[in-house]
Amino acid sequence: MYYSTFYQWVGRKLNITKRLRTVALPYVIFLMISCNKHSCTAAAEFAKSSKSNFSKFLNNHSDLAIYKLDELSKKQAKQFSKSIELLANGQLPWKIAIIIDATLQRRSSLHAQNVKRFNHGNGFVIGHQWTNIVLFFNDVLIPLPPIAFYTKSYCRQHHLKYQTEHQKVVDYLKTLDLKGYIGVHNPKQVVVLADSGYDNKDIEKTIELKRWTYIIALKKKRSVKTERQYANTSKSKGWTQVQQLFKNHRCLKWITVFLPKSSTGKKRKEFRTRQTIGYLRDVGKAQLVCSEFAKRPKGRRKYLASNDLKAAPQKILLGYRIRWQIEIFHKMSKMFLGFEDVAPKSFESVISHVHWLYCAYILMNSHPPGMPDKMKSIADKQRLITQSVKNRDLSRMLQQLSQINGAKRLKIELRKAFEGPQARQSFI
């Protein structure tokens, strides 16, 4: 892979004006290489430029980063949507998966803008929260522009209307037009996957209005009814927590389900499930599934709901397993692309950094010139790009030799490098 060819390819993909091109392209390429910390200081050393250039670029052009990510995601989706296959190698009835999940971007202190303390299981985490919505089809994950969570104090300072994460997700799904990404499609072939953090009636209603299918993990205290209870009681009475419902209906038989291997070298997983048709409170009719590992019956149980009443429990479990793809995406972004290597005080700079990082992720998965098509690992791609960057000076010299009077100009440049700025200009 030649650096000059790769640089020109990135420039064509992003199509940025000349005024910002000299800063934007090096920053995006810098996010693709292996580095201890993807900071503005390291970016300046990489581009042999000033740190202030990148700081001003990130702070003043967040709108450009958002627009370019939206443009790139649509281009890549159209590229891979020419022949969409069924999910899970044809084992599922859906073709496109929309996965929703949030991730935290850690910060070192509370002094930066829009920073909050989040309760993250084992303790509190200081930082920003991003809700990622991605498309997954043909074994390709395409990140869409993420949703930033704004704190109440940040909204007051910037005269913004405060919204909860669920409200923002509802507004996002309402305005999401998949035609711009994959063209004309059957909405019944779209499935939305989310964990119990998005078990919300407004989200589920919005998905049904879009005529999509949802597979969402339920909270243990989610209010549900069986079909019989729904027919024999008033709408406001008789609701039971989903955990208690499956305890009360022990007559429901356990069915053993085998899921295929998720990757090579792993054994297929064995689950046991119980299933019934019921109603979610304030939503409507849905299929309720209780599942757990067959060999660990005392382990943690998972409760799932789907508005596809014809799907078998195995299909629902297999579809929900695809949700793990967004967890892998979060891990890759943090390990290799520097998702948390951000230190500016301004949240506008953070927005730009995150959106350019997602642009870098899309570009790395868009078959750059000189990169083998079989190479799927982000780590392998990053090593290849890093190697091409290390050889960029050699690539530039070889390109210069192929031009008219290239040898003469290369000799002058080498003379300048060895003797300094006082080298003779007429050296031959």
C-alpha positions, 0 to 999 in steps of 0.5 A: 500500500502506497501512502500517496495513493491511500491519501488521495483515496481518503481525499476522494472519499471525504471530498473536503474543501481545499481550505480544510483538506490539509488538516482534516485528511491527516487527522482522519488518517492519524486515527487509523494508525497505531499510536499510544494516544490519539491526541492533538499533540500526537496528530501534530507530530504525525502531520508535522504541523502545529497542535493549534491547527487541529485544536481549532479544526475540531472546535470550529467544525463539528458540523462538518464532521457530522455531515461527513459521517452521515454522507460516508455511512450512506455511501458505504450502505449503498455499496454493500446493499446491492444484494442483501442476504438474510442475517446469520447466513440465511438462518433468520427471516430478516435482512437488516438489523438496527442495533442500539446501545450506549457507551461511555467516554471516560474523562479524567475530571468533571471540569470539561463541558458536558461531563457527568458521573454515570453509575456503570455497574461496579462504580461511577464513571466520569465522562460523556455518554454516546448512544450508538445506532448502527446498521448490520447486514451482509456481515458489515457494521455501519455506524450512523451519526451517534446521539450525544447525551447532554446534561441539564447544566449544559442545556441551560448554558447553551439554551438547549431543550433537555431530553432524556436518552429514550426521548432522543432515541425515539426522535432519531428512529422517527426521522431515520429513513432507511431508503437513503441508506439501502434504497427501497426495501421491505420494512418487515425485513428490518429488525431492531435489537436492543438490551433492557436499557431500551425497554421503553414503551415509546421506543417499542411503539415507534418501531411498530409504527415504522413496521419494523420488528423488534427483539428487546430484552425486558427488565425483570419488573416489566408489566406483562399479561398473558392472552387469557389475562388480557381478555378477562381483566380490565386494561388497568388491572391484572398486570404482572412482572415478567419474572413473576409471570414465568414463575406463575406459569410453570406449565410452560415447557422448557424447550432446548435450543442449540445456537450455531457457533459464533466463531471458529473454534467455539462450541455451539451453545445450548439454551433452554427456553420457555415461550408464550404470547402475551401483551406488553403494557402500553405497547401491545401484543408480543411474544415473550421468551424466557431463556437461560443456559441449559447446563447452568439452570441457576444462572442469570435468566434473560427475558426477551420480547418480539412483536414477530409472533411467528418467529420461533424462540431459536430465531429470537435468540439467534437474532438477539445474539447479533446485538453483540456486534455493537459491543465489538464495535465499541471495543475496537473503537476504544482499543485501536482508534482512540475513542477515549483519547480525547482531552479538550475542554470544549464538547464541540471538539469531542463531537468532532473527534468522535464523528471523525473516528467513526469516519475512519472506521468506515474508511478502514472497512471500505476496501482501501487500495492496496489492502487485501479483501480477505483482511477483516481484522481492524488490528491487521488493517491498522498495521498495514496503514501504519506501515504505509505511513512509515514509508511515506517519505520513500513513497514520495521520493519514488513518485518524485523520481517518476516526474519530469526532472525528478532526479534533479529536484530530488538531489536538491532536496537531499542536499537541503536535508544534509546541509540545512537551509543554506544549501546551494540551490543550483546543486546537480 
